[in-house]
């Protein structure tokens, strides 16, 4: 069963959360996004107004659905949005500007819904009002410390020197999180979730629309601030060394996804890996018939050093019979394989 990532989008009032969310919806291009708004009052989403009443549901078109919910009913709406008939690819929860994001994260991780997986906490910061926000809201530093990705928004409203200062302070407060700068909430959706293949009624790839062309022209490369590393290995990886790599993953390394071959440590299965921020999960599944046994990983982050990461991953390879994993080497990996009905936890 393909699990649906649930991304929590947080930030104080006026930081640009809704602008970023609107950008994701406009950039979806076939990706079906479910939106949950944890707020009261009216909020404009993609030219539609959602009344901030618990239980209200509005269709946004393009396969998007928006619910205005109370945090206590989060699981009820997750159940509704993850029904197979909804065909959603990702769910974004926009937290209230005065919410405690860790409470929403805790509820997502504690959910017994087997159709979801935690997709990370994205904290939005107003670059122009950062110092004033910290003064008014002492919780700012605490929220940044638990974020998986921080977007320093409204970068166009401050001069380059001030932006560098704010970015540096934020990066220090955000511990190991990835930190990127943005204007008008324009972040590449690939940072947050995998784009779904475009689905036309006839099953054939459709032509680019004018919206697609305008999107490509406007910000084909919205950031030079994050890097993507693809890693493929024909040799199995050593479970213990890979866990050491994941436990000490580089600052700014936001997402890791792909499949791992552990060779003789578990010859029957390959392991899908899903890591976002501090969150890590492995999902074993039988090797597809006649498929070449490879480890294939994609790493995404801000300020990472791809060459150093590749060297570290190369060091996880099993180099021969003399390097065979010890008898209990898979125990560490199995700690991050969820048991049925077990709530997720951040390691």
C-alpha positions in Angstrom: 0.0 0.0 0.0 1.4 3.4 -1.0 1.4 5.6 2.0 0.4 9.3 1.7 2.8 11.8 3.2 1.3 14.3 5.6 3.2 17.6 5.7 2.6 20.0 8.5 3.0 23.7 7.4 3.5 26.1 10.3 4.6 29.7 10.9 3.3 32.8 12.7 0.6 35.1 11.4 1.7 36.9 8.2 4.8 34.7 7.6 3.4 33.5 4.2 2.1 30.0 4.9 -1.0 30.5 2.8 1.0 32.0 0.0 3.3 29.0 0.0 0.3 26.7 0.1 -1.3 28.5 -2.9 2.0 28.1 -4.8 2.0 24.3 -4.1 -1.6 24.0 -5.3 -0.9 26.0 -8.5 2.3 24.0 -9.1 0.7 20.6 -8.5 0.4 19.6 -12.2 -1.5 16.4 -11.7 -0.5 15.8 -8.1 -3.6 15.5 -6.0 -3.2 17.5 -2.8 -5.5 17.3 0.3 -5.4 20.4 2.4 -6.4 20.6 6.1 -6.6 24.1 7.6 -6.3 24.2 11.3 -7.5 27.7 11.8 -10.5 29.9 12.6 -11.7 32.8 10.6 -11.7 33.0 6.8 -8.7 32.0 4.7 -8.3 32.4 1.0 -6.9 29.3 -0.8 -6.5 29.4 -4.6 -9.2 32.1 -5.0 -11.7 30.3 -2.8 -12.7 31.2 0.7 -13.0 28.5 3.3 -15.2 29.4 6.3 -13.2 28.5 9.4 -15.8 26.2 10.9 -15.0 22.8 12.1 -16.3 20.3 9.6 -16.4 22.6 6.6 -15.2 21.0 3.4 -14.6 22.7 0.1 -13.5 21.3 -3.3 -10.6 23.3 -4.7 -10.7 21.7 -8.2 -7.8 19.8 -9.8 -8.3 17.0 -7.4 -7.6 19.2 -4.3 -9.8 19.1 -1.2 -9.8 21.5 1.7 -11.1 20.9 5.2 -11.2 23.4 8.1 -10.6 21.3 11.1 -10.0 21.4 14.8 -6.9 19.5 15.9 -8.9 17.2 18.1 -10.6 15.9 15.0 -7.5 15.5 13.0 -7.7 11.7 12.8 -11.3 11.8 11.6 -10.3 13.9 8.6 -7.2 11.9 7.9 -9.4 8.9 7.6 -11.7 10.7 5.2 -8.9 12.1 3.0 -7.0 8.8 2.8 -9.9 6.7 1.5 -8.8 5.2 -1.8 -11.7 6.9 -3.6 -10.0 10.3 -2.9 -6.9 9.4 -4.9 -4.8 11.8 -3.0 -1.0 11.9 -3.4 -0.1 14.2 -0.4 -1.9 15.9 2.5 -0.8 19.3 3.7 -2.0 20.5 7.1 -1.8 24.3 7.5 -1.5 25.1 11.2 -3.0 28.2 12.7 -0.6 31.1 13.0 -0.8 30.8 16.8 -0.8 27.0 16.9 1.8 24.8 18.6 3.1 22.8 15.6 4.6 20.1 17.7 1.1 19.2 18.8 0.0 18.6 15.2 3.2 16.7 14.5 2.6 14.5 17.6 -1.0 13.8 16.5 0.2 12.8 13.0 2.9 10.5 14.4 0.4 9.0 16.9 -2.3 8.3 14.3 -3.2 4.7 13.8 -4.0 5.4 10.1 -1.9 2.9 8.2 -2.4 4.9 4.9 -0.3 7.9 6.0 3.4 8.6 6.7 4.8 11.7 8.3 6.0 14.1 5.6 7.8 16.6 7.8 7.3 19.9 9.6 7.8 23.0 7.4 8.2 26.2 9.3 7.8 29.5 7.4 9.7 32.6 8.7 9.1 36.2 7.6 12.6 37.6 6.8 11.5 41.2 7.1 9.8 40.7 10.5 12.0 38.0 12.0 13.4 39.9 14.9 10.0 41.4 15.8 8.4 38.0 15.6 10.9 36.5 18.0 10.3 39.4 20.4 6.5 39.0 20.3 6.4 35.2 20.2 8.9 33.5 22.5 7.9 30.2 21.0 9.6 31.0 17.7 12.9 29.5 18.7 11.3 26.4 20.0 9.3 25.9 16.8 12.4 26.3 14.7 14.2 23.7 16.8 11.8 21.0 15.8 11.4 21.9 12.2 12.5 19.6 9.4 12.6 22.4 6.8 12.6 26.1 7.3 11.5 28.5 4.6 12.9 32.1 5.1 10.1 33.8 3.2 9.8 37.4 1.8 13.5 37.3 1.0 12.8 40.0 -1.6 11.8 42.5 1.2 15.2 42.7 2.8 18.7 43.6 1.4 21.1 40.7 0.8 23.2 41.4 3.9 20.2 41.3 6.2 18.9 38.2 4.5 22.2 36.5 5.1 22.1 37.5 8.8 18.5 36.2 9.2 19.4 33.0 7.4 22.4 32.4 9.6 20.4 33.0 12.8 17.6 30.8 11.7 20.0 28.0 10.7 21.5 28.2 14.2 18.2 27.9 15.9 16.9 25.2 13.5 19.6 22.7 14.5 20.1 20.3 11.6 17.1 21.3 9.6 17.4 22.4 5.9 17.0 26.2 5.5 16.1 27.8 2.2 15.2 31.4 1.2 12.1 32.2 -0.8 10.0 35.0 -2.2 6.2 34.8 -2.4 6.4 31.3 -0.9 7.9 29.9 -4.1 9.5 26.7 -3.1 10.0 23.7 -5.4 7.3 21.1 -4.6 9.9 18.4 -5.1 11.4 19.5 -1.7 8.2 18.5 0.0 6.7 15.6 -1.9 7.1 13.6 -5.1 5.1 14.8 -8.0 2.6 12.3 -9.3 2.7 11.2 -12.9 0.2 13.3 -14.9 -3.1 11.5 -15.2 -5.3 12.1 -18.2 -8.5 10.3 -18.7 -7.2 8.3 -21.7 -4.1 7.3 -19.7 -1.8 9.1 -22.2 0.6 11.8 -21.3 -1.1 15.1 -22.2 0.3 18.2 -23.8 1.7 21.0 -21.7 -0.9 23.5 -20.9 -0.4 27.3 -20.9 -0.2 27.1 -17.1 2.6 24.5 -17.4 4.5 26.7 -19.8 4.0 29.8 -17.6 5.2 27.8 -14.6 8.3 26.6 -16.4 9.1 30.1 -17.6 8.5 31.8 -14.3 10.6 29.7 -12.0 12.1 26.7 -13.8 14.8 26.7 -11.1 13.3 28.5 -8.2 16.3 27.7 -5.9 19.9 27.2 -6.3 19.9 26.6 -2.5 19.2 22.9 -2.5 20.9 20.0 -4.1 19.8 16.5 -5.1 22.1 13.5 -5.0 21.2 10.2 -6.7 23.1 7.2 -5.5 23.1 3.7 -7.1 25.1 0.7 -5.9 25.3 -2.8 -7.3 26.9 -4.0 -4.1 24.7 -4.6 -1.0 24.9 -2.1 1.8 26.0 -3.0 5.3 23.0 -2.5 7.7 25.1 -1.2 10.6 27.2 1.2 8.5 24.1 2.6 6.7 22.4 3.2 10.1 25.5 5.0 11.2 25.3 7.2 8.1 21.6 7.9 8.8 22.1 8.6 12.5 24.8 11.2 11.7 23.2 12.6 8.5 24.5 15.9 7.4 23.0 19.2 8.5 20.5 20.4 5.9 19.8 16.9 4.5 16.0 17.1 4.4 14.8 14.0 2.5 16.1 10.5 1.7 14.0 8.1 -0.4 14.6 5.0 -2.4 15.3 1.3 -2.0 18.1 -0.5 -0.2 19.6 -3.9 -0.9 21.0 -5.5 2.3 22.2 -8.6 0.4 22.7 -11.7 2.5 21.4 -9.9 5.6 17.9 -10.3 4.1 18.1 -11.8 0.6 14.3 -12.1 0.3 13.5 -8.4 0.6 14.5 -4.9 -0.5 13.8 -2.1 1.9 12.1 1.1 0.9 13.5 4.0 3.0 11.7 7.1 3.9 13.5 9.8 5.9 12.5 13.4 6.4 14.3 15.5 9.0 14.7 13.3 12.1 12.0 10.9 11.0 13.1 7.5 9.6 11.2 4.5 8.4 12.1 1.3 6.5 9.5 -0.8 4.7 10.6 -4.3 3.6 9.0 -5.8 0.5 9.8 -8.8 -1.6 12.1 -8.3 -4.5 10.1 -7.9 -7.8 10.7 -10.9 -10.0 13.6 -10.6 -12.4 14.5 -7.1 -11.2 18.2 -6.3 -10.8 19.2 -6.0 -7.2 20.4 -2.5 -6.7 20.4 0.1 -4.0 18.9 3.3 -5.4 18.6 6.4 -3.2 17.8 10.1 -3.7 19.0 12.6 -1.2 17.6 16.2 -1.1 18.9 19.0 1.1 20.1 22.5 1.5 23.8 23.3 1.9 24.8 19.7 1.6 28.0 18.4 0.1 27.0 15.8 -2.5 30.6 14.5 -3.0 31.0 14.0 0.7 27.7 12.2 1.0 28.5 10.0 -2.0 31.8 9.0 -0.4 30.0 8.2 2.9 27.5 6.1 1.1 30.2 4.3 -0.8 31.7 3.4 2.6 28.4 1.6 3.4 29.0 -1.0 0.6 29.7 -4.6 1.5 33.1 -5.1 -0.1 33.3 -8.9 -0.1 32.9 -12.1 2.0 35.3 -10.8 4.6 33.0 -7.9 5.1 29.8 -9.8 5.5 27.3 -8.3 8.0 27.4 -9.8 11.5 24.5 -12.1 12.5 22.4 -9.5 14.3 23.2 -6.5 12.0 19.6 -6.1 10.8 18.3 -5.5 14.3 19.0 -1.8 14.1 17.2 -1.6 10.8 14.2 -3.5 12.1 13.8 -0.9 14.9 12.6 1.5 12.1 10.1 -1.0 10.5 6.7 -0.1 11.8 4.6 -2.8 13.4 1.0 -2.9 12.3 -1.0 -0.6 14.6 2.2 0.9 16.2 2.3 4.7 16.2 5.2 6.3 14.5 7.9 8.1 16.5 10.7 10.4 15.6 14.1 8.7 16.4 
